[in-house]
Amino acid sequence: MAERLRIVPLGGLGEVGKNMMAIEYGRNILVVDAGIMFPESDMLGIDYVIPDWSYLRDKKELIRAVVITHGHEDHIGALPHFLEEFNVPVYATRLTQGLIDVKIKRSRIPGGITMHTYAPGDVIRIGPFTIEPYHVCHSIPDSVGLGITTPAGLIVHSGDFKFDHTPVDGRPTDYAKLAEFSSRGVLVLLSDSTNSERPGNTPSEMVLNAAFHQVMREATGRVIVATFASLISRIQQVVDVAVEYGRKIAIAGKAMVENTRMACNLGYLTIPEGTLVSLEEAARLPPRQVVIIATGVQGEPTAVLGRLATGQHPTLQIQEGDTVVLSSHTIPGNEELIHRVINRLFQRGADVYYDPLAPVHVSGHASQDEQKLLIGILRPRFFVPIHGELRHLKQHGKLARQLGIPPENIAVVENGYVLTFGERLEIGERVPGGYVFVDGARVGEVGPAVMHEREVLGQNGFVTAVVCYDREAGRPVGRPRLITQGFVHLPDAQELLTRAENVVLEAVHAVPRAPLRELEQQVEIALSRFLHQEAKGRPVIIPVVMEI
């Protein structure tokens, strides 16, 4: 019996971020991308989210390689965690490899990693897979889509793409390669769905030059441009315009500094000699001669822009007359954080430019007409929309149907559904494909139960009741001590807490010489009931009965 082709999305389908795809043929697995996702507003204390790759853990010996399409965090951010578990080679373009190297230096991967550098136009043979990367336009250089030939047929993975006819690096998408794939016959197209709700075409990156010119021409003070640390082409655009206006450039944010240095060393970023200065040097220059490129464009509280908004940056402070430019799109779920940062920047006297108020960002993803064009060029037998929330995937599936792909040949699925391709498309049972939370050094240790506890604590606070207990006498010693955070404010609530202490004493007296755990349960029940009746609150009750 012939082997069958299976594709298992482990991330990126049903969300924007943590992109990861497993492609299987026989006893061979090829992994495409391993990214992170920014935490949603209810993921309290979480730094970022990575894919759940538990499906692959009992198949370690079958994984042949990881192929990376480009260097954005939602495609490479989880790679250090993945490589700590799976000792497999990584294939990436030159700039992407540089960005991965920066990340790997911060991690502790046993034995290091095996890295292979490829370029668009190369032919890479890995097990039964023949991979042909082709250049695509995106918001970072060295982005590729992948043609993956398997014994079952040709898969085209679009990567993140748009059809930009005037890209800032002068390299348009490789239409000829797409036409060649089409002539061979495409079995499956996996296509970027991010902008499937937007009609028309995505504007060219080149339109940003006019916006940056206007900002720097009109700004009377410093210009602070916030963008992603991996958005190398955007950094180059800011540098080019800043140089025209005689401004010096300072870089703020560890990731931004590291990536900028790496991109300069590899030749992907050109900053004229004498233009780059330190933050300390920039502070001594006239404000009109300074541009600062910073991290924190998604409102992250610990990044540069977030700390500037709260006045907590050790070197920089927002000054009256500063112009702040947020040059990125808002990742779904981050709206509240970003709006809070913008408001605080205005409060501190800055003028803030952001999309859609000003044309300071264009998407790196194809809109509907470009998505239709890719489908029209490739004419795939089967179609799987990827990279987007469910609403994006659904809309992209509708576009494919409009172009004549039969509904039974379209798989609009979320993470974890196993897709099998033969004479027909089969959607199998769902494997794990959810969230793995990264909280500091802890990976996967914080789960839904802990997240629920954090949510309750954040909404209601807590009250800890500490009771000293004499077991021989069967009674408490002295008065209990109540410690509260996030529930009531002392000394305003002292009378309430004094009455609560009496409730605790009564609860302990009610069950003399009971086991400590039973005493604690009685305290928790009685105190919870009292505080709800008297204060209409439901704080988390933490009873501690100590035997003396």
SULNOR-V373054 format. One line per field, one symbol per residue. ss: DSSP state (h for helix, s for strand, l for the rest). phi: phi as a letter, one per 40 degrees, with the letter a starting at -180 (. if undefined). burial: I if it has 24 or more other ideal C-beta (glycine too) atoms within 12 Angstrom, else O. Layout:
ss = ???
phi = ???
burial = ???
This chain:
ss = llllssssssslslsllllssssssllssssslllssllllllllllssssllhhhhhhhhhssssslllllhhhhllhhhhhhhlllsssslhhhhhhhhhhhllllllllllsssllllllsssllssssssslsllllllsssssssllsssssllllsllllllllllllhhhhhhhhhhlllsssssllllllllllllhhhhhhhhhhhhhhllllsssslllllhhhhhhhhhhhhhlllssssslhhhhhhhhhhhhhlllllllllsllhhhhhhllhhhssssslllllllllhhhhhhhllllllllllllssssllllllllhhhhhhhhhhhhhlllsssslllllllllllllhhhhhhhhhhhlllssssslslhhhhhhhhhhhhhllllhhhsllllllssssslllssssssllllsssssllssllllhhhhhhhhhhhhhlsssssssssllllssllllsssssllllllllhhhhhhhhhhhhhhhhllllllhhhhhhhhhhhhhhhhhhhhllllssssssssl
phi = .ccbcbbbcbagbhabhfcabbbbafbbbbbbgabbbcccccccgccabbccbcdcccbdccccabbbcaccdcbbccddcccccbcbcbbaccccccccdcccccbbccggbbbbcbbdhcbbbbfcbbbbcbcbcacacgcbbbcbcbdcicbbbcgcaacccbcccgbcdcccccccddccgccbbbbdbdbccccgbcccdcccdcccccccccccbcbbbbacccccccdccccccdcccgccbbbbhdccccccccccccgcbbbddgccbccccccccddcbbbbbbchccgdcccdcccccbgbccbbbcbdgcbbbcbacccdhcdccccccccccccchccbbacccacbabccbccdccccccccccfccbbbcbficdcccccccccccccgccdcbbbcbcdgccbbbacacbbcccbdaccbcbbgccbgccbdcccccccccccbgabbbbbcbccccgacbgccbbbbbgbbbccdbcccccccdcccccccccbcfcddccccccccccccccccccbfbbcccbcbbbcb
burial = OOOOIIIIIIIIIIIIIIIIIIIIIOOIIIIIIIIIIIIIOOIOOIIIIIIIIOIIOOIOOIIIIIIIIIIIIIIIIIIIIIIOIIOIIIIIIIIIIIIIIIIIOOOOIOOOIOIIIIIIOIOIOIIIIIIIIIIIIIIIIIIIIIIIIIOIIIIIIIIIIIIIOOIIIOIIIIIOIIOOIIOOOIIIIIIIIIIIIIOOIIIIIIIIIOIIIOIIOOIOIIIIIIIIIIIIIIIIIIIIIIIOIOIIIIIIIOIIIIIIIIIIOIOIIOIOOOIIIOIOOIOOOOIIIIIIIIIIIIIIIOIIIIIIIIOOIOOIIIIOOIIIIIIIIIIIOIOOIIOOIIOIIOOIOIIIIIIOOIIIIIIIIIIIOIIIIIIIIIIIIIIIIIIIIIOIIIIIIIIIOOIOIOOOIIIIIIIIIIIIIOOOIOIOOOIIIIIIIIIOOOIIOIOOOOIOOIOOIOOIIIIIIIIIIOOOOOOIOOOIIIIIOOIIOOOOOOOIIOOIIOIIIOIIOOIOOOOOOOIIOIIIOIIIOIIOOOIOIOIIIIIIIOOO
